[in-house]
């Protein structure tokens, strides 16, 4: 779902100790099929809030349990998303 997250993890840009595969709470993916860990699920939820409900993520005070600023990552994804595919 979020190709940015694996790349950021590979580049050590996430502020959390996140592995590529493993437990849902501490991994990008829980298995080789690509089931998402919590960090991707949380970011995806923020994307939905922004894209469907037009929530301003920079003004959203929502605690995600992660040190990484998931609101900022979701905002960057939305800002870089092709405008032809935005609601």
PDB file of N, CA, C and O in Angstrom:
ATOM      1  N   UNK A   1       0.815  -1.190   0.000  1.00  0.00           N
ATOM      2  CA  UNK A   1       0.000   0.000   0.000  1.00  0.00           C
ATOM      3  C   UNK A   1       0.859   1.254   0.000  1.00  0.00           C
ATOM      4  O   UNK A   1       0.593   2.187  -0.757  1.00  0.00           O
ATOM      5  N   UNK A   2       1.866   1.285   0.824  1.00  0.00           N
ATOM      6  CA  UNK A   2       2.699   2.471   0.928  1.00  0.00           C
ATOM      7  C   UNK A   2       4.141   2.144   0.558  1.00  0.00           C
ATOM      8  O   UNK A   2       4.926   1.771   1.430  1.00  0.00           O
ATOM      9  N   UNK A   3       4.502   2.274  -0.695  1.00  0.00           N
ATOM     10  CA  UNK A   3       5.878   1.971  -1.067  1.00  0.00           C
ATOM     11  C   UNK A   3       6.878   2.878  -0.380  1.00  0.00           C
ATOM     12  O   UNK A   3       8.057   2.540  -0.278  1.00  0.00           O
ATOM     13  N   UNK A   4       6.418   4.029   0.092  1.00  0.00           N
ATOM     14  CA  UNK A   4       7.286   4.962   0.778  1.00  0.00           C
ATOM     15  C   UNK A   4       7.813   4.382   2.093  1.00  0.00           C
ATOM     16  O   UNK A   4       8.978   4.589   2.434  1.00  0.00           O
ATOM     17  N   UNK A   5       6.976   3.665   2.827  1.00  0.00           N
ATOM     18  CA  UNK A   5       7.371   3.136   4.131  1.00  0.00           C
ATOM     19  C   UNK A   5       8.545   2.164   4.043  1.00  0.00           C
ATOM     20  O   UNK A   5       9.501   2.321   4.802  1.00  0.00           O
ATOM     21  N   UNK A   6       8.522   1.155   3.143  1.00  0.00           N
ATOM     22  CA  UNK A   6       9.689   0.282   3.049  1.00  0.00           C
ATOM     23  C   UNK A   6      10.958   1.032   2.661  1.00  0.00           C
ATOM     24  O   UNK A   6      12.038   0.722   3.163  1.00  0.00           O
ATOM     25  N   UNK A   7      10.836   2.014   1.775  1.00  0.00           N
ATOM     26  CA  UNK A   7      12.017   2.788   1.375  1.00  0.00           C
ATOM     27  C   UNK A   7      12.531   3.612   2.543  1.00  0.00           C
ATOM     28  O   UNK A   7      13.738   3.673   2.777  1.00  0.00           O
ATOM     29  N   UNK A   8      11.631   4.241   3.273  1.00  0.00           N
ATOM     30  CA  UNK A   8      12.044   5.017   4.442  1.00  0.00           C
ATOM     31  C   UNK A   8      12.683   4.112   5.491  1.00  0.00           C
ATOM     32  O   UNK A   8      13.650   4.503   6.145  1.00  0.00           O
ATOM     33  N   UNK A   9      12.147   2.906   5.651  1.00  0.00           N
ATOM     34  CA  UNK A   9      12.724   1.966   6.607  1.00  0.00           C
ATOM     35  C   UNK A   9      14.128   1.556   6.157  1.00  0.00           C
ATOM     36  O   UNK A   9      15.049   1.494   6.971  1.00  0.00           O
ATOM     37  N   UNK A  10      14.287   1.279   4.876  1.00  0.00           N
ATOM     38  CA  UNK A  10      15.608   0.907   4.335  1.00  0.00           C
ATOM     39  C   UNK A  10      16.615   2.033   4.514  1.00  0.00           C
ATOM     40  O   UNK A  10      17.798   1.781   4.742  1.00  0.00           O
ATOM     41  N   UNK A  11      16.150   3.274   4.411  1.00  0.00           N
ATOM     42  CA  UNK A  11      17.026   4.437   4.550  1.00  0.00           C
ATOM     43  C   UNK A  11      17.208   4.876   6.000  1.00  0.00           C
ATOM     44  O   UNK A  11      17.833   5.902   6.267  1.00  0.00           O
ATOM     45  N   UNK A  12      16.664   4.098   6.935  1.00  0.00           N
ATOM     46  CA  UNK A  12      16.717   4.434   8.365  1.00  0.00           C
ATOM     47  C   UNK A  12      16.129   5.809   8.658  1.00  0.00           C
ATOM     48  O   UNK A  12      16.652   6.545   9.494  1.00  0.00           O
ATOM     49  N   UNK A  13      15.039   6.159   7.970  1.00  0.00           N
ATOM     50  CA  UNK A  13      14.387   7.449   8.160  1.00  0.00           C
ATOM     51  C   UNK A  13      13.208   7.382   9.133  1.00  0.00           C
ATOM     52  O   UNK A  13      12.673   8.419   9.525  1.00  0.00           O
ATOM     53  N   UNK A  14      12.805   6.190   9.519  1.00  0.00           N
ATOM     54  CA  UNK A  14      11.735   6.060  10.504  1.00  0.00           C
ATOM     55  C   UNK A  14      12.335   6.210  11.890  1.00  0.00           C
ATOM     56  O   UNK A  14      13.420   5.691  12.153  1.00  0.00           O
ATOM     57  N   UNK A  15      11.653   6.904  12.769  1.00  0.00           N
ATOM     58  CA  UNK A  15      12.160   7.156  14.114  1.00  0.00           C
ATOM     59  C   UNK A  15      11.784   6.052  15.098  1.00  0.00           C
ATOM     60  O   UNK A  15      11.949   6.201  16.308  1.00  0.00           O
ATOM     61  N   UNK A  16      11.282   4.952  14.567  1.00  0.00           N
ATOM     62  CA  UNK A  16      10.880   3.815  15.394  1.00  0.00           C
ATOM     63  C   UNK A  16      11.702   2.596  14.985  1.00  0.00           C
ATOM     64  O   UNK A  16      12.213   2.526  13.867  1.00  0.00           O
ATOM     65  N   UNK A  17      11.823   1.643  15.897  1.00  0.00           N
ATOM     66  CA  UNK A  17      12.527   0.392  15.599  1.00  0.00           C
ATOM     67  C   UNK A  17      11.538  -0.543  14.903  1.00  0.00           C
ATOM     68  O   UNK A  17      10.830  -1.314  15.550  1.00  0.00           O
ATOM     69  N   UNK A  18      11.504  -0.459  13.588  1.00  0.00           N
ATOM     70  CA  UNK A  18      10.542  -1.195  12.773  1.00  0.00           C
ATOM     71  C   UNK A  18      11.307  -2.158  11.868  1.00  0.00           C
ATOM     72  O   UNK A  18      12.250  -1.766  11.180  1.00  0.00           O
ATOM     73  N   UNK A  19      10.887  -3.423  11.879  1.00  0.00           N
ATOM     74  CA  UNK A  19      11.494  -4.393  10.968  1.00  0.00           C
ATOM     75  C   UNK A  19      10.602  -4.547   9.742  1.00  0.00           C
ATOM     76  O   UNK A  19       9.447  -4.122   9.746  1.00  0.00           O
ATOM     77  N   UNK A  20      11.141  -5.148   8.711  1.00  0.00           N
ATOM     78  CA  UNK A  20      10.366  -5.316   7.474  1.00  0.00           C
ATOM     79  C   UNK A  20       9.243  -6.343   7.673  1.00  0.00           C
ATOM     80  O   UNK A  20       8.112  -6.111   7.246  1.00  0.00           O
ATOM     81  N   UNK A  21       9.548  -7.466   8.315  1.00  0.00           N
ATOM     82  CA  UNK A  21       8.563  -8.515   8.585  1.00  0.00           C
ATOM     83  C   UNK A  21       8.622  -8.896  10.055  1.00  0.00           C
ATOM     84  O   UNK A  21       9.696  -8.913  10.656  1.00  0.00           O
ATOM     85  N   UNK A  22       7.470  -9.201  10.631  1.00  0.00           N
ATOM     86  CA  UNK A  22       7.434  -9.635  12.017  1.00  0.00           C
ATOM     87  C   UNK A  22       6.100  -9.325  12.660  1.00  0.00           C
ATOM     88  O   UNK A  22       5.070  -9.307  11.986  1.00  0.00           O
ATOM     89  N   UNK A  23       6.113  -9.078  13.982  1.00  0.00           N
ATOM     90  CA  UNK A  23       4.873  -8.797  14.702  1.00  0.00           C
ATOM     91  C   UNK A  23       4.201  -7.521  14.190  1.00  0.00           C
ATOM     92  O   UNK A  23       4.868  -6.579  13.761  1.00  0.00           O
ATOM     93  N   UNK A  24       2.905  -7.512  14.244  1.00  0.00           N
ATOM     94  CA  UNK A  24       2.114  -6.395  13.720  1.00  0.00           C
ATOM     95  C   UNK A  24       2.520  -5.063  14.352  1.00  0.00           C
ATOM     96  O   UNK A  24       2.535  -4.042  13.664  1.00  0.00           O
ATOM     97  N   UNK A  25       2.845  -5.053  15.625  1.00  0.00           N
ATOM     98  CA  UNK A  25       3.147  -3.811  16.328  1.00  0.00           C
ATOM     99  C   UNK A  25       4.491  -3.204  15.933  1.00  0.00           C
ATOM    100  O   UNK A  25       4.676  -1.994  16.061  1.00  0.00           O
ATOM    101  N   UNK A  26       5.428  -4.018  15.457  1.00  0.00           N
ATOM    102  CA  UNK A  26       6.791  -3.520  15.243  1.00  0.00           C
ATOM    103  C   UNK A  26       7.334  -3.804  13.851  1.00  0.00           C
ATOM    104  O   UNK A  26       8.548  -3.798  13.647  1.00  0.00           O
ATOM    105  N   UNK A  27       6.452  -4.052  12.895  1.00  0.00           N
ATOM    106  CA  UNK A  27       6.911  -4.394  11.545  1.00  0.00           C
ATOM    107  C   UNK A  27       6.080  -3.689  10.492  1.00  0.00           C
ATOM    108  O   UNK A  27       4.933  -3.309  10.724  1.00  0.00           O
ATOM    109  N   UNK A  28       6.698  -3.523   9.314  1.00  0.00           N
ATOM    110  CA  UNK A  28       5.951  -2.995   8.177  1.00  0.00           C
ATOM    111  C   UNK A  28       4.907  -3.998   7.724  1.00  0.00           C
ATOM    112  O   UNK A  28       3.757  -3.645   7.463  1.00  0.00           O
ATOM    113  N   UNK A  29       5.325  -5.261   7.635  1.00  0.00           N
ATOM    114  CA  UNK A  29       4.444  -6.331   7.161  1.00  0.00           C
ATOM    115  C   UNK A  29       4.503  -7.499   8.136  1.00  0.00           C
ATOM    116  O   UNK A  29       5.535  -7.746   8.761  1.00  0.00           O
ATOM    117  N   UNK A  30       3.383  -8.220   8.264  1.00  0.00           N
ATOM    118  CA  UNK A  30       3.344  -9.346   9.193  1.00  0.00           C
ATOM    119  C   UNK A  30       3.676 -10.671   8.522  1.00  0.00           C
ATOM    120  O   UNK A  30       3.946 -11.660   9.202  1.00  0.00           O
ATOM    121  N   UNK A  31       3.658 -10.697   7.191  1.00  0.00           N
ATOM    122  CA  UNK A  31       3.964 -11.927   6.469  1.00  0.00           C
ATOM    123  C   UNK A  31       4.391 -11.601   5.039  1.00  0.00           C
ATOM    124  O   UNK A  31       4.360 -10.446   4.614  1.00  0.00           O
ATOM    125  N   UNK A  32       4.786 -12.636   4.311  1.00  0.00           N
ATOM    126  CA  UNK A  32       5.260 -12.445   2.934  1.00  0.00           C
ATOM    127  C   UNK A  32       4.135 -12.080   1.966  1.00  0.00           C
ATOM    128  O   UNK A  32       4.403 -11.628   0.852  1.00  0.00           O
ATOM    129  N   UNK A  33       2.884 -12.270   2.376  1.00  0.00           N
ATOM    130  CA  UNK A  33       1.750 -11.889   1.525  1.00  0.00           C
ATOM    131  C   UNK A  33       1.561 -10.373   1.506  1.00  0.00           C
ATOM    132  O   UNK A  33       0.901  -9.841   0.613  1.00  0.00           O
ATOM    133  N   UNK A  34       2.126  -9.688   2.471  1.00  0.00           N
ATOM    134  CA  UNK A  34       2.022  -8.235   2.513  1.00  0.00           C
ATOM    135  C   UNK A  34       0.975  -7.690   3.455  1.00  0.00           C
ATOM    136  O   UNK A  34       0.580  -6.530   3.339  1.00  0.00           O
ATOM    137  N   UNK A  35       0.511  -8.524   4.403  1.00  0.00           N
ATOM    138  CA  UNK A  35      -0.413  -8.000   5.409  1.00  0.00           C
ATOM    139  C   UNK A  35       0.319  -6.930   6.212  1.00  0.00           C
ATOM    140  O   UNK A  35       1.463  -7.121   6.625  1.00  0.00           O
ATOM    141  N   UNK A  36      -0.347  -5.817   6.425  1.00  0.00           N
ATOM    142  CA  UNK A  36       0.301  -4.629   6.952  1.00  0.00           C
ATOM    143  C   UNK A  36       0.457  -4.641   8.465  1.00  0.00           C
ATOM    144  O   UNK A  36      -0.405  -5.113   9.205  1.00  0.00           O
ATOM    145  N   UNK A  37       1.594  -4.101   8.894  1.00  0.00           N
ATOM    146  CA  UNK A  37       1.820  -3.864  10.305  1.00  0.00           C
ATOM    147  C   UNK A  37       1.146  -2.562  10.715  1.00  0.00           C
ATOM    148  O   UNK A  37       0.616  -1.835   9.876  1.00  0.00           O
ATOM    149  N   UNK A  38       1.171  -2.278  11.999  1.00  0.00           N
ATOM    150  CA  UNK A  38       0.466  -1.121  12.542  1.00  0.00           C
ATOM    151  C   UNK A  38       0.924   0.209  11.953  1.00  0.00           C
ATOM    152  O   UNK A  38       0.102   1.100  11.739  1.00  0.00           O
ATOM    153  N   UNK A  39       2.214   0.360  11.689  1.00  0.00           N
ATOM    154  CA  UNK A  39       2.701   1.652  11.191  1.00  0.00           C
ATOM    155  C   UNK A  39       2.113   1.962   9.809  1.00  0.00           C
ATOM    156  O   UNK A  39       1.807   3.116   9.509  1.00  0.00           O
ATOM    157  N   UNK A  40       1.958   0.948   8.983  1.00  0.00           N
ATOM    158  CA  UNK A  40       1.365   1.161   7.660  1.00  0.00           C
ATOM    159  C   UNK A  40      -0.145   1.323   7.789  1.00  0.00           C
ATOM    160  O   UNK A  40      -0.740   2.148   7.096  1.00  0.00           O
ATOM    161  N   UNK A  41      -0.756   0.560   8.654  1.00  0.00           N
ATOM    162  CA  UNK A  41      -2.207   0.690   8.847  1.00  0.00           C
ATOM    163  C   UNK A  41      -2.566   2.078   9.370  1.00  0.00           C
ATOM    164  O   UNK A  41      -3.535   2.683   8.911  1.00  0.00           O
ATOM    165  N   UNK A  42      -1.792   2.584  10.326  1.00  0.00           N
ATOM    166  CA  UNK A  42      -2.042   3.927  10.871  1.00  0.00           C
ATOM    167  C   UNK A  42      -1.873   4.992   9.790  1.00  0.00           C
ATOM    168  O   UNK A  42      -2.693   5.904   9.674  1.00  0.00           O
ATOM    169  N   UNK A  43      -0.810   4.872   9.004  1.00  0.00           N
ATOM    170  CA  UNK A  43      -0.571   5.853   7.942  1.00  0.00           C
ATOM    171  C   UNK A  43      -1.673   5.780   6.894  1.00  0.00           C
ATOM    172  O   UNK A  43      -2.131   6.813   6.404  1.00  0.00           O
ATOM    173  N   UNK A  44      -2.099   4.580   6.549  1.00  0.00           N
ATOM    174  CA  UNK A  44      -3.193   4.409   5.600  1.00  0.00           C
ATOM    175  C   UNK A  44      -4.480   5.036   6.106  1.00  0.00           C
ATOM    176  O   UNK A  44      -5.230   5.633   5.333  1.00  0.00           O
ATOM    177  N   UNK A  45      -4.736   4.905   7.399  1.00  0.00           N
ATOM    178  CA  UNK A  45      -5.930   5.522   7.990  1.00  0.00           C
ATOM    179  C   UNK A  45      -5.873   7.042   7.877  1.00  0.00           C
ATOM    180  O   UNK A  45      -6.878   7.696   7.596  1.00  0.00           O
ATOM    181  N   UNK A  46      -4.687   7.590   8.100  1.00  0.00           N
ATOM    182  CA  UNK A  46      -4.524   9.035   7.959  1.00  0.00           C
ATOM    183  C   UNK A  46      -4.739   9.474   6.511  1.00  0.00           C
ATOM    184  O   UNK A  46      -5.299  10.540   6.256  1.00  0.00           O
ATOM    185  N   UNK A  47      -4.291   8.648   5.569  1.00  0.00           N
ATOM    186  CA  UNK A  47      -4.527   8.956   4.154  1.00  0.00           C
ATOM    187  C   UNK A  47      -6.018   8.990   3.839  1.00  0.00           C
ATOM    188  O   UNK A  47      -6.480   9.861   3.101  1.00  0.00           O
ATOM    189  N   UNK A  48      -6.766   8.049   4.392  1.00  0.00           N
ATOM    190  CA  UNK A  48      -8.217   8.029   4.189  1.00  0.00           C
ATOM    191  C   UNK A  48      -8.841   9.295   4.780  1.00  0.00           C
ATOM    192  O   UNK A  48      -9.678   9.933   4.142  1.00  0.00           O
ATOM    193  N   UNK A  49      -8.435   9.654   5.997  1.00  0.00           N
ATOM    194  CA  UNK A  49      -8.981  10.863   6.617  1.00  0.00           C
ATOM    195  C   UNK A  49      -8.742  12.082   5.739  1.00  0.00           C
ATOM    196  O   UNK A  49      -9.623  12.928   5.582  1.00  0.00           O
ATOM    197  N   UNK A  50      -7.559  12.165   5.173  1.00  0.00           N
ATOM    198  CA  UNK A  50      -7.213  13.307   4.340  1.00  0.00           C
ATOM    199  C   UNK A  50      -7.935  13.271   2.998  1.00  0.00           C
ATOM    200  O   UNK A  50      -8.515  14.271   2.575  1.00  0.00           O
ATOM    201  N   UNK A  51      -7.900  12.133   2.337  1.00  0.00           N
ATOM    202  CA  UNK A  51      -8.431  12.071   0.970  1.00  0.00           C
ATOM    203  C   UNK A  51      -9.954  12.001   0.913  1.00  0.00           C
ATOM    204  O   UNK A  51     -10.563  12.623   0.042  1.00  0.00           O
ATOM    205  N   UNK A  52     -10.564  11.275   1.801  1.00  0.00           N
ATOM    206  CA  UNK A  52     -12.019  11.094   1.736  1.00  0.00           C
ATOM    207  C   UNK A  52     -12.753  12.161   2.552  1.00  0.00           C
ATOM    208  O   UNK A  52     -13.754  12.720   2.103  1.00  0.00           O
ATOM    209  N   UNK A  53     -12.241  12.436   3.756  1.00  0.00           N
ATOM    210  CA  UNK A  53     -12.950  13.330   4.657  1.00  0.00           C
ATOM    211  C   UNK A  53     -12.351  14.736   4.715  1.00  0.00           C
ATOM    212  O   UNK A  53     -12.839  15.592   5.453  1.00  0.00           O
ATOM    213  N   UNK A  54     -11.297  14.971   3.939  1.00  0.00           N
ATOM    214  CA  UNK A  54     -10.665  16.297   3.835  1.00  0.00           C
ATOM    215  C   UNK A  54     -10.174  16.833   5.183  1.00  0.00           C
ATOM    216  O   UNK A  54     -10.238  18.035   5.441  1.00  0.00           O
ATOM    217  N   UNK A  55      -9.688  15.938   6.032  1.00  0.00           N
ATOM    218  CA  UNK A  55      -9.129  16.345   7.318  1.00  0.00           C
ATOM    219  C   UNK A  55      -7.747  16.939   7.082  1.00  0.00           C
ATOM    220  O   UNK A  55      -6.928  16.353   6.374  1.00  0.00           O
ATOM    221  N   UNK A  56      -7.487  18.096   7.669  1.00  0.00           N
ATOM    222  CA  UNK A  56      -6.178  18.735   7.587  1.00  0.00           C
ATOM    223  C   UNK A  56      -5.240  18.010   8.552  1.00  0.00           C
ATOM    224  O   UNK A  56      -5.317  18.203   9.765  1.00  0.00           O
ATOM    225  N   UNK A  57      -4.361  17.180   8.006  1.00  0.00           N
ATOM    226  CA  UNK A  57      -3.486  16.357   8.851  1.00  0.00           C
ATOM    227  C   UNK A  57      -2.506  17.185   9.664  1.00  0.00           C
ATOM    228  O   UNK A  57      -2.089  16.764  10.743  1.00  0.00           O
ATOM    229  N   UNK A  58      -2.130  18.361   9.162  1.00  0.00           N
ATOM    230  CA  UNK A  58      -1.186  19.191   9.916  1.00  0.00           C
ATOM    231  C   UNK A  58      -1.845  19.783  11.162  1.00  0.00           C
ATOM    232  O   UNK A  58      -1.150  20.185  12.095  1.00  0.00           O
ATOM    233  N   UNK A  59      -3.177  19.841  11.187  1.00  0.00           N
ATOM    234  CA  UNK A  59      -3.900  20.371  12.346  1.00  0.00           C
ATOM    235  C   UNK A  59      -4.490  19.259  13.213  1.00  0.00           C
ATOM    236  O   UNK A  59      -5.097  19.530  14.249  1.00  0.00           O
ATOM    237  N   UNK A  60      -4.312  18.018  12.790  1.00  0.00           N
ATOM    238  CA  UNK A  60      -4.901  16.885  13.497  1.00  0.00           C
ATOM    239  C   UNK A  60      -4.069  16.527  14.726  1.00  0.00           C
ATOM    240  O   UNK A  60      -2.872  16.263  14.615  1.00  0.00           O
ATOM    241  N   UNK A  61      -4.694  16.519  15.879  1.00  0.00           N
ATOM    242  CA  UNK A  61      -3.990  16.101  17.099  1.00  0.00           C
ATOM    243  C   UNK A  61      -4.428  14.672  17.423  1.00  0.00           C
ATOM    244  O   UNK A  61      -5.334  14.439  18.223  1.00  0.00           O
ATOM    245  N   UNK A  62      -3.762  13.747  16.784  1.00  0.00           N
ATOM    246  CA  UNK A  62      -4.055  12.324  16.937  1.00  0.00           C
ATOM    247  C   UNK A  62      -2.757  11.621  17.272  1.00  0.00           C
ATOM    248  O   UNK A  62      -1.797  11.701  16.506  1.00  0.00           O
ATOM    249  N   UNK A  63      -2.708  10.938  18.396  1.00  0.00           N
ATOM    250  CA  UNK A  63      -1.506  10.250  18.846  1.00  0.00           C
ATOM    251  C   UNK A  63      -1.477   8.846  18.250  1.00  0.00           C
ATOM    252  O   UNK A  63      -2.438   8.092  18.401  1.00  0.00           O
ATOM    253  N   UNK A  64      -0.382   8.486  17.572  1.00  0.00           N
ATOM    254  CA  UNK A  64      -0.300   7.207  16.867  1.00  0.00           C
ATOM    255  C   UNK A  64       0.511   6.133  17.581  1.00  0.00           C
ATOM    256  O   UNK A  64       0.569   5.007  17.086  1.00  0.00           O
ATOM    257  N   UNK A  65       1.126   6.415  18.692  1.00  0.00           N
ATOM    258  CA  UNK A  65       2.021   5.479  19.394  1.00  0.00           C
ATOM    259  C   UNK A  65       3.354   5.287  18.677  1.00  0.00           C
ATOM    260  O   UNK A  65       4.133   4.412  19.054  1.00  0.00           O
ATOM    261  N   UNK A  66       3.625   6.081  17.662  1.00  0.00           N
ATOM    262  CA  UNK A  66       4.891   5.995  16.944  1.00  0.00           C
ATOM    263  C   UNK A  66       5.654   7.301  17.111  1.00  0.00           C
ATOM    264  O   UNK A  66       5.051   8.369  17.220  1.00  0.00           O
ATOM    265  N   UNK A  67       6.980   7.216  17.132  1.00  0.00           N
ATOM    266  CA  UNK A  67       7.816   8.420  17.180  1.00  0.00           C
ATOM    267  C   UNK A  67       7.852   9.114  15.826  1.00  0.00           C
ATOM    268  O   UNK A  67       7.967  10.337  15.750  1.00  0.00           O
ATOM    269  N   UNK A  68       7.753   8.336  14.767  1.00  0.00           N
ATOM    270  CA  UNK A  68       7.737   8.870  13.412  1.00  0.00           C
ATOM    271  C   UNK A  68       6.457   9.679  13.220  1.00  0.00           C
ATOM    272  O   UNK A  68       5.380   9.247  13.630  1.00  0.00           O
ATOM    273  N   UNK A  69       6.572  10.845  12.602  1.00  0.00           N
ATOM    274  CA  UNK A  69       5.421  11.710  12.373  1.00  0.00           C
ATOM    275  C   UNK A  69       4.616  11.165  11.187  1.00  0.00           C
ATOM    276  O   UNK A  69       4.851  11.543  10.039  1.00  0.00           O
ATOM    277  N   UNK A  70       3.670  10.280  11.480  1.00  0.00           N
ATOM    278  CA  UNK A  70       2.888   9.647  10.425  1.00  0.00           C
ATOM    279  C   UNK A  70       1.963  10.643   9.731  1.00  0.00           C
ATOM    280  O   UNK A  70       1.658  10.482   8.550  1.00  0.00           O
ATOM    281  N   UNK A  71       1.517  11.665  10.450  1.00  0.00           N
ATOM    282  CA  UNK A  71       0.695  12.691   9.818  1.00  0.00           C
ATOM    283  C   UNK A  71       1.483  13.392   8.714  1.00  0.00           C
ATOM    284  O   UNK A  71       0.942  13.666   7.642  1.00  0.00           O
ATOM    285  N   UNK A  72       2.745  13.679   8.970  1.00  0.00           N
ATOM    286  CA  UNK A  72       3.576  14.361   7.967  1.00  0.00           C
ATOM    287  C   UNK A  72       3.842  13.449   6.775  1.00  0.00           C
ATOM    288  O   UNK A  72       3.829  13.906   5.632  1.00  0.00           O
ATOM    289  N   UNK A  73       4.081  12.173   7.027  1.00  0.00           N
ATOM    290  CA  UNK A  73       4.297  11.231   5.921  1.00  0.00           C
ATOM    291  C   UNK A  73       3.035  11.139   5.071  1.00  0.00           C
ATOM    292  O   UNK A  73       3.112  11.178   3.843  1.00  0.00           O
ATOM    293  N   UNK A  74       1.881  11.019   5.708  1.00  0.00           N
ATOM    294  CA  UNK A  74       0.618  10.943   4.960  1.00  0.00           C
ATOM    295  C   UNK A  74       0.374  12.229   4.180  1.00  0.00           C
ATOM    296  O   UNK A  74      -0.098  12.189   3.043  1.00  0.00           O
ATOM    297  N   UNK A  75       0.695  13.366   4.785  1.00  0.00           N
ATOM    298  CA  UNK A  75       0.528  14.653   4.092  1.00  0.00           C
ATOM    299  C   UNK A  75       1.426  14.718   2.863  1.00  0.00           C
ATOM    300  O   UNK A  75       0.997  15.179   1.806  1.00  0.00           O
ATOM    301  N   UNK A  76       2.664  14.261   2.995  1.00  0.00           N
ATOM    302  CA  UNK A  76       3.590  14.263   1.853  1.00  0.00           C
ATOM    303  C   UNK A  76       3.070  13.361   0.733  1.00  0.00           C
ATOM    304  O   UNK A  76       3.154  13.708  -0.445  1.00  0.00           O
ATOM    305  N   UNK A  77       2.536  12.210   1.112  1.00  0.00           N
ATOM    306  CA  UNK A  77       1.974  11.296   0.108  1.00  0.00           C
ATOM    307  C   UNK A  77       0.818  11.976  -0.612  1.00  0.00           C
ATOM    308  O   UNK A  77       0.732  11.924  -1.839  1.00  0.00           O
ATOM    309  N   UNK A  78      -0.069  12.613   0.142  1.00  0.00           N
ATOM    310  CA  UNK A  78      -1.210  13.297  -0.467  1.00  0.00           C
ATOM    311  C   UNK A  78      -0.752  14.460  -1.348  1.00  0.00           C
ATOM    312  O   UNK A  78      -1.284  14.655  -2.441  1.00  0.00           O
ATOM    313  N   UNK A  79       0.216  15.219  -0.887  1.00  0.00           N
ATOM    314  CA  UNK A  79       0.707  16.353  -1.667  1.00  0.00           C
ATOM    315  C   UNK A  79       1.346  15.909  -2.981  1.00  0.00           C
ATOM    316  O   UNK A  79       1.274  16.622  -3.981  1.00  0.00           O
ATOM    317  N   UNK A  80       1.968  14.733  -2.979  1.00  0.00           N
ATOM    318  CA  UNK A  80       2.640  14.230  -4.176  1.00  0.00           C
ATOM    319  C   UNK A  80       1.754  13.351  -5.049  1.00  0.00           C
ATOM    320  O   UNK A  80       2.177  12.900  -6.114  1.00  0.00           O
ATOM    321  N   UNK A  81       0.537  13.109  -4.603  1.00  0.00           N
ATOM    322  CA  UNK A  81      -0.378  12.237  -5.340  1.00  0.00           C
ATOM    323  C   UNK A  81      -0.881  12.951  -6.597  1.00  0.00           C
ATOM    324  O   UNK A  81      -1.179  14.144  -6.564  1.00  0.00           O
ATOM    325  N   UNK A  82      -0.970  12.222  -7.686  1.00  0.00           N
ATOM    326  CA  UNK A  82      -1.448  12.775  -8.948  1.00  0.00           C
ATOM    327  C   UNK A  82      -2.831  13.380  -8.764  1.00  0.00           C
ATOM    328  O   UNK A  82      -3.752  12.697  -8.316  1.00  0.00           O
ATOM    329  N   UNK A  83      -2.984  14.638  -9.102  1.00  0.00           N
ATOM    330  CA  UNK A  83      -4.253  15.343  -8.880  1.00  0.00           C
ATOM    331  C   UNK A  83      -5.403  14.753  -9.712  1.00  0.00           C
ATOM    332  O   UNK A  83      -6.569  14.968  -9.380  1.00  0.00           O
ATOM    333  N   UNK A  84      -5.098  14.022 -10.775  1.00  0.00           N
ATOM    334  CA  UNK A  84      -6.148  13.373 -11.565  1.00  0.00           C
ATOM    335  C   UNK A  84      -6.863  12.279 -10.790  1.00  0.00           C
ATOM    336  O   UNK A  84      -7.956  11.856 -11.166  1.00  0.00           O
ATOM    337  N   UNK A  85      -6.250  11.823  -9.713  1.00  0.00           N
ATOM    338  CA  UNK A  85      -6.821  10.732  -8.927  1.00  0.00           C
ATOM    339  C   UNK A  85      -7.287  11.170  -7.545  1.00  0.00           C
ATOM    340  O   UNK A  85      -7.562  10.329  -6.689  1.00  0.00           O
ATOM    341  N   UNK A  86      -7.375  12.460  -7.324  1.00  0.00           N
ATOM    342  CA  UNK A  86      -7.859  12.979  -6.057  1.00  0.00           C
ATOM    343  C   UNK A  86      -9.340  13.271  -6.173  1.00  0.00           C
ATOM    344  O   UNK A  86      -9.836  13.622  -7.244  1.00  0.00           O
ATOM    345  N   UNK A  87     -10.050  13.122  -5.049  1.00  0.00           N
ATOM    346  CA  UNK A  87     -11.481  13.451  -5.028  1.00  0.00           C
ATOM    347  C   UNK A  87     -11.695  14.930  -5.146  1.00  0.00           C
ATOM    348  O   UNK A  87     -12.837  15.391  -5.147  1.00  0.00           O
TER     349      UNK A  87
END
